[in-house]
Structures are given as C-alpha cells and as structure tokens.
Amino acid sequence: MLKNKEGQVWIETVIYTLIGLSLIALVLAIVTPKINEFRDRRIIEQTIDSLNIFDSKISEVLSAPGNRRTIEFKMKKGDLYFNANGNTIAYILEDSRSLFSEPSKTIPVGRINVTTTEKTKYYDVMLVLGYNHNITFDGRDQDTIKLSSTSVPYIFSIENKGFQNIGVVNIDISEVS
C-alpha cells in the first residue's frame, strides 16, 4: 500500500509540473508578441526624438557659413538614408510589429512625416525630414547614402558650406565615426 502512495505522489508531481510548464508556455505565447510590438513602438518614438535633435543641429548651423556641429546617432534597428537629390533624411524600420500610424497615410509629427505601410503580417514605418536647403553627404550631391543599424552610435558632422544659389544654403553631413 505504501508503494502505491509513493507512485501516486510522483505521478501527481509530474502532472503538476507539466501543467505549470504548459501555463508558462501559454503566457509567453500571449505576452511575447505584445512585448515585441511595444519594443518596436519604442524604437520608432526614440528615432523620432533623435531625428528632432538632428534637425535642431541642422537649424543651428544655418546661422552662418562655416558653422559646424557634431551629433551622435544610435540605431539598434532600421536604416538611415541621406537623399541628396531630394534633400531628405529618412529612417525606415522594416517588419515592425507596431502599427504606428494609419496605414498608407502620411502624418506629420512635428517636422517629421511618418508613413506606415501595411504588409502581410508586419508594417514598414518611414520617418522623413525634408529640407529647402541643399543637403549633401560627404560633399556628394547626387547620391542616396544608406546607413544600417549598428551597436555603436554613428557620429555625424553637420556643416554650413555657404550659399549654393541665392537663398539656398548648402548643408554638408559627413560621418566622422
């Protein structure tokens, strides 16, 4: 009779352990997508803040030719594009789990235009800063430069190169890191 009770205790222990592990797996299956969605949303919000700081540095150098500022820009996810032809700086986060704005509509968040594109399961979020000034990257005026995410922050130098045409200031951005 004693052996029967010991066997029953072991069976109950195994069953309770399996039930506990199943509940943990169920909770993780429900919570993990929400955590990833929150993480992507936070990355987008932090990038908006970083782009606003970048924009303020560009505004600071506009006061006089030869003015130069440096800025640190950290990207854990996504890509940063400098489009010299369109005089824009854009950040694109592909396969985001966060629906940041209404899909296919461009909404302004300060000076930044935010566009969310809906894909099958995820979203692409694009943040764009546009300028009326001539933006160049390392003195090149005809290229689109793509910088990918890294664990080390980029350090940029922003310099006012003077007037290109009447009323059009030439702003050169270069990577110094």
C-alpha positions in Angstrom: 0.0 0.0 0.0 2.9 2.4 0.8 4.5 1.9 -2.6 1.2 2.8 -4.3 1.1 6.2 -2.5 4.7 6.9 -3.4 3.9 6.2 -7.1 0.8 8.4 -6.9 2.9 11.3 -5.4 5.4 11.0 -8.3 2.6 10.9 -10.9 1.0 14.0 -9.3 4.3 15.8 -9.2 4.9 15.1 -12.9 1.4 16.2 -13.8 1.6 19.4 -11.8 5.0 20.2 -13.4 3.6 19.6 -16.9 0.6 21.8 -16.1 2.9 24.5 -14.7 5.2 24.4 -17.8 2.1 24.5 -20.1 0.8 27.6 -18.3 4.2 29.3 -18.6 4.4 28.5 -22.3 0.8 29.8 -22.9 1.6 33.1 -21.1 4.8 33.5 -23.1 2.9 32.8 -26.3 0.5 35.6 -25.5 2.9 38.1 -24.0 5.9 37.9 -26.3 4.1 39.4 -29.4 3.0 42.4 -27.2 6.5 42.8 -25.9 7.9 42.9 -29.4 5.2 45.3 -30.5 6.0 47.6 -27.6 9.7 47.4 -28.3 9.2 48.4 -32.0 7.0 51.3 -31.0 9.6 52.5 -28.5 12.3 52.3 -31.2 10.2 54.5 -33.5 9.5 57.0 -30.8 13.2 57.2 -29.8 14.1 57.6 -33.5 11.7 60.5 -33.8 13.4 62.1 -30.8 16.8 61.5 -32.4 15.7 63.0 -35.7 14.3 66.0 -34.0 17.8 66.5 -32.3 19.4 66.0 -35.7 17.1 68.6 -37.2 17.9 71.1 -34.4 21.6 70.7 -35.1 21.0 71.5 -38.8 19.0 74.6 -37.8 21.9 75.7 -35.5 24.4 75.6 -38.4 22.2 77.7 -40.6 23.0 80.9 -38.7 26.4 81.4 -40.5 28.6 79.8 -43.2 31.3 77.7 -41.7 29.2 76.7 -38.7 29.8 73.1 -37.7 28.1 70.8 -35.2 28.5 67.1 -34.3 25.8 64.7 -33.3 25.7 61.1 -32.1 23.0 59.0 -33.7 22.3 55.5 -32.4 20.3 52.9 -34.4 19.6 49.5 -32.9 17.2 48.6 -35.7 16.3 50.0 -39.1 18.2 52.0 -41.8 19.0 55.7 -42.2 19.0 57.3 -45.7 20.5 60.6 -46.8 19.0 61.5 -50.1 21.0 64.4 -51.6 18.7 64.6 -54.7 15.5 65.0 -52.6 17.2 66.9 -49.8 15.8 64.5 -47.2 16.9 62.4 -44.3 14.8 59.2 -43.9 14.7 56.4 -41.4 13.0 53.1 -42.4 12.1 50.4 -39.9 11.0 47.3 -41.9 8.9 44.4 -40.5 7.8 46.4 -37.4 5.2 44.7 -35.3 3.8 48.1 -34.3 1.1 49.8 -36.2 2.5 53.3 -35.5 0.0 55.3 -37.6 -2.8 54.8 -40.0 -1.6 52.7 -42.9 -0.8 54.4 -46.2 -1.4 57.9 -44.7 1.4 60.4 -44.1 1.0 62.2 -40.9 3.3 65.0 -39.6 4.9 64.6 -36.1 6.5 68.0 -35.8 8.7 68.4 -38.8 8.9 64.6 -39.4 6.5 62.9 -41.8 5.5 59.4 -40.7 4.2 56.8 -43.1 3.2 53.3 -42.1 2.9 50.7 -44.9 0.9 47.6 -44.1 2.4 44.3 -45.2 1.0 40.8 -44.9 1.9 40.3 -41.2 4.0 43.3 -40.3 4.5 47.0 -41.1 7.1 49.2 -42.6 7.5 52.6 -40.9 9.2 55.5 -42.6 10.2 58.8 -40.9 11.2 61.6 -43.3 12.7 65.0 -42.7 12.6 67.3 -45.7 14.6 70.4 -46.3 14.5 73.5 -48.5 18.3 73.6 -48.2 20.8 71.7 -50.4 21.7 68.6 -48.3 24.9 66.8 -49.3 26.6 63.8 -47.7 30.5 63.9 -47.7 30.3 66.6 -50.4 28.3 64.4 -52.8 25.1 65.9 -54.1 23.8 63.1 -56.3 23.8 60.0 -54.1 21.5 58.3 -51.7 23.5 57.0 -48.8 22.2 54.1 -46.7 23.5 53.5 -43.2 22.4 50.3 -41.4 21.8 49.7 -37.7 24.9 49.0 -35.5 25.6 48.5 -31.9 28.0 51.6 -31.9 26.4 55.0 -32.5 27.2 57.0 -35.6 28.9 60.4 -35.2 28.0 62.9 -37.8 29.5 66.3 -38.6 27.0 68.9 -39.9 28.5 71.9 -41.6 27.1 75.0 -43.3 29.1 75.3 -46.6 27.5 78.7 -47.5 25.1 79.6 -50.2 24.9 77.4 -53.3 22.3 79.6 -55.1 20.5 82.7 -53.9 18.7 81.8 -50.7 19.7 78.1 -50.9 22.2 77.1 -48.1 24.4 74.1 -48.7 24.5 71.8 -45.7 27.1 69.0 -45.8 26.7 66.0 -43.5 29.6 63.6 -43.1 30.2 60.6 -40.9 33.2 61.0 -38.6 33.0 57.7 -36.7 
